[in-house]
Amino acid sequence: EMGIKTAVGTGSNYDSCKYVLGTKNVLKYVDVIVSSDMVTHHKPHPETFTLAAEKMGQNVKECCVFEDGALGIQAATAGGFDCVEVKEGEIVRYIRNNEQER
């Protein structure tokens, strides 16, 4: 509706991810899924997130990663993404393009 694209970058395989998103009734809101079986290098390497940005047609500087795991945060910041760390549904911190923390 608002023209915002969404992606899921996961360490799980594609079928498991799609199943979980479907059971939570959010699959319809996801434009792109990048799963562990689609990449050569796994988190903390940024390939999962850079591939997601590429599949959405976006530059990494136009994207923001929401992540709850240390390896995912490392991957996002290594890829130059803005990153929001989330724990138990709460925002813990905001990291802007691997330059500064807020």
Wavefront OBJ file of the C-alpha trace (Angstrom):
o trace
v 0.000 0.000 0.000
v 2.725 2.468 0.967
v 5.264 1.128 -1.522
v 7.555 -0.220 1.178
v 9.207 -3.473 0.210
v 9.937 -6.142 2.801
v 12.264 -9.104 2.868
v 13.084 -11.891 5.262
v 16.718 -12.964 5.443
v 16.968 -16.147 7.464
v 19.397 -18.838 8.481
v 16.578 -21.355 8.051
v 15.810 -23.135 4.795
v 13.229 -21.717 2.388
v 10.446 -24.211 3.031
v 10.661 -23.819 6.819
v 10.661 -20.035 6.564
v 7.697 -19.963 4.188
v 5.782 -22.354 6.430
v 6.356 -20.269 9.576
v 5.476 -16.998 7.828
v 2.319 -18.641 6.489
v 1.225 -19.939 9.887
v 1.721 -16.440 11.332
v -0.341 -14.982 8.461
v 2.406 -12.560 7.413
v 3.663 -14.225 4.230
v 1.422 -11.961 2.157
v 3.381 -8.929 3.420
v 6.809 -10.291 2.417
v 8.134 -9.449 -1.047
v 11.371 -11.452 -0.865
v 12.684 -14.388 1.140
v 16.393 -15.144 1.225
v 17.114 -18.363 3.070
v 20.206 -20.347 3.984
v 19.837 -22.583 0.946
v 20.100 -19.550 -1.371
v 23.476 -18.234 -0.218
v 27.033 -19.491 -0.140
v 28.125 -17.460 2.887
v 25.965 -17.444 6.004
v 25.638 -14.897 8.787
v 27.773 -13.139 10.011
v 28.658 -12.668 6.334
v 26.328 -10.027 4.806
v 25.368 -12.093 1.716
v 21.877 -12.932 3.028
v 21.006 -9.256 3.412
v 22.787 -7.983 0.301
v 20.969 -10.592 -1.802
v 17.647 -9.547 -0.242
v 18.340 -5.896 -1.104
v 19.323 -6.880 -4.644
v 16.157 -8.967 -5.118
v 14.071 -5.985 -3.964
v 15.948 -3.665 -6.321
v 17.234 -1.571 -3.443
v 20.614 -0.164 -2.477
v 21.781 -1.262 0.990
v 21.713 2.390 2.097
v 17.942 2.381 1.413
v 17.322 -0.641 3.636
v 17.017 -1.303 7.332
v 17.553 -4.707 8.929
v 15.595 -5.731 12.020
v 17.582 -8.417 13.787
v 17.489 -10.293 17.078
v 20.733 -12.264 16.834
v 24.363 -11.270 17.223
v 25.415 -12.946 13.960
v 22.653 -11.151 12.072
v 23.644 -7.794 13.552
v 27.240 -8.453 12.506
v 26.039 -9.377 9.015
v 23.887 -6.262 8.679
v 26.576 -3.869 9.852
v 29.256 -5.604 7.746
v 27.013 -5.067 4.717
v 26.566 -1.361 5.458
v 22.875 -1.615 6.395
v 21.084 0.384 9.033
v 20.190 -2.126 11.736
v 17.646 -2.201 14.527
v 18.388 -4.716 17.249
v 15.218 -6.231 18.657
v 14.856 -8.411 21.763
v 11.525 -9.835 22.916
v 9.615 -7.415 20.689
v 11.412 -4.317 22.013
v 13.922 -2.122 20.200
v 17.270 -2.337 21.969
v 19.426 -0.117 19.773
v 19.769 1.461 16.346
v 22.997 1.153 14.362
v 23.292 3.477 11.380
v 25.180 2.164 8.345
v 27.963 0.615 10.419
v 29.118 4.081 11.474
v 27.519 4.921 14.785
v 25.209 3.526 17.400
v 22.208 5.340 18.880
l 1 2 3 4 5 6 7 8 9 10 11 12 13 14 15 16 17 18 19 20 21 22 23 24 25 26 27 28 29 30 31 32 33 34 35 36 37 38 39 40 41 42 43 44 45 46 47 48 49 50 51 52 53 54 55 56 57 58 59 60 61 62 63 64 65 66 67 68 69 70 71 72 73 74 75 76 77 78 79 80 81 82 83 84 85 86 87 88 89 90 91 92 93 94 95 96 97 98 99 100 101 102
